[in-house]
Amino acid sequence: MASLVIVVALVTPLTSHAADAERAGYAALVRKVAPGVVTVLVEEKGKGAGQQAVDRATADSRNIDIREGLRRMLAGPGYSNPPPGDSGSGLGSGFIVREDGLIVTNRHVIADARTVRVKLADGRELPAQILGTDAATDIALLKVAASGLPSLRLESSEKVSVGDPVIAIGNPFGLGQSVTAGILSARARTLEQDPYIDFLQTDAAINFGNSGGPLLSTDGAVVGVTSAILSPSGGSVGLGFAIPAETVAAVVSEMEAHGRVNRGYLGIQVQAMTPALAQALLGHSQVAGVLVTAVEPQGPSAGALSAGDVLLSIGSTPVTIANLGKVAVRLQAGTAAVAAVMRDGVNRSVALTIGQLPDPPDNPLQAGGRDTWVPSLEIGIANSTADLRKALKAQDEAGGLIVTQLRPDGAGALSGLRIGDLITHVGSARIEGVADFSAVRKPSSELPLLIRVVRDGSPGFIAITGNVEH
């Protein structure tokens, strides 16, 4: 069977572009398009001191060492920069869509940015302005102050068929501009975390740092924006996903004009219908519509839809669990729509007022403030949150303080405290916040300070004396 597949592949006619690529490789194509691809350099918003301590305490040092060794080996002598993200920085890819400095990238690349810079193919680094972002499609639009830049053209992804060759260009792992090749593997893939996009699937290698770069046809047209991978290891396993170019073009047009994309929002939660649910709610076992399980009290559907309704269609479009997200976001915020609903066994027409799709909430792990220095113990501490305690395997603790700094010869360090430890008690008194701990007395051998600490999920007590503990 394998040999038959090979024979068919050899005799099947290719398109002229694909045949040229087969004969000559992609060097000419890359020379043509690579100048339009950029690296997006991000200085991230400061994490809270507690989160930084947790990151250090829970880091997989082996993976960090491997990544650092690889970067040193590839960078050669003189390499001294830390891996991106290890010092509050990050990176991704992007591409120029207009010669006056309009650049497309992924929203998730710049979502936590304090400042954004763009490195051009000619080596220049320019500050970038964020013109707009769209959470539903994960697209961001940047602008740099430059002119005469080499640009790439967005075309419909329909110009490539499943099986056609494609290439991806980006900056994986911060190693520098890299090119990978593959084919278009599938269309209309929907990922659970991105229900609004019909992704293109490709086996061209996509890794960390490729996000926001172009997926190109063999004639140099951008047919997609590389955005996500499915991988058990974090690296490419041939399951890469790109946002179709026609989706990107529509988003770019809206963001350039208005700074955001007007997208519809219903404010409901739903579940898929089953034959048993259909029998109970519709009187027959033929599955149709979606079952409304919750309605936001202050949302756009409050008073119009109720938990237990079966939402059958919006306008003339039947809805299913697979297409509801896409149907909703394509509605215009502030407009009205008529929905067909089955409620209490009766078909009804319900008037809906469409809301504006909100941006997703900020990552709670990015929240937090500075730490507080405790002179008597010579340690830094910060308030914890439920998310931080969960990361430390201390989710059952009601509160506590995270150790963020240690002076090497200070009382805390000498007693065996570590960065990332969660301090929950002084003696038998529970610690609720920094104020409960910042004024503790200076310990001594005669009068040690007893504290309870949770480390890697295990609680224990430490007696701080200010002397080296054996």
Secondary structure, 3 states (H helix, E strand, C coil): CHHHHHHHHHHCCCCHHHHHHHHHCCHHHHHHHHHHEEEEEEEECCCCHHHHHHHHHHCCHHHHHHHHHHHHHHHCCCCCCCCCCCCCEEEEEEEEEECCCEEEEEHHHHCCEEEEEEECCCCCEEEEEEEEEECCCCEEEEEECCCCCCCCCECCHHHCCCCCEEEEEECHHHCCCEEEEEEEEEEEEEECCEEEEEEEEECCCCCCCCCCCEEECCCCCEEEEEEEECCCCCCCCCCEEEEEHHHHHHHHHHHHHHCCCCCEECCEEEEECCHHHHHHHHCCCCCCCEEEEEECCCCCCECCECCCCEEEEECCEECCCCCHHHHHHCCCCCCEEEEEEEECCEEEEEEEECEECCCCCCCHHHCCCCCEEECCCCEEEEECCHHHHHHCCCCCCCCCEEEEEECCCCHHHHHCCCCCCEEEEECCEECCCHHHCCCCCCCCCCCCEEEEEEECCEEEEEEECCCCCC
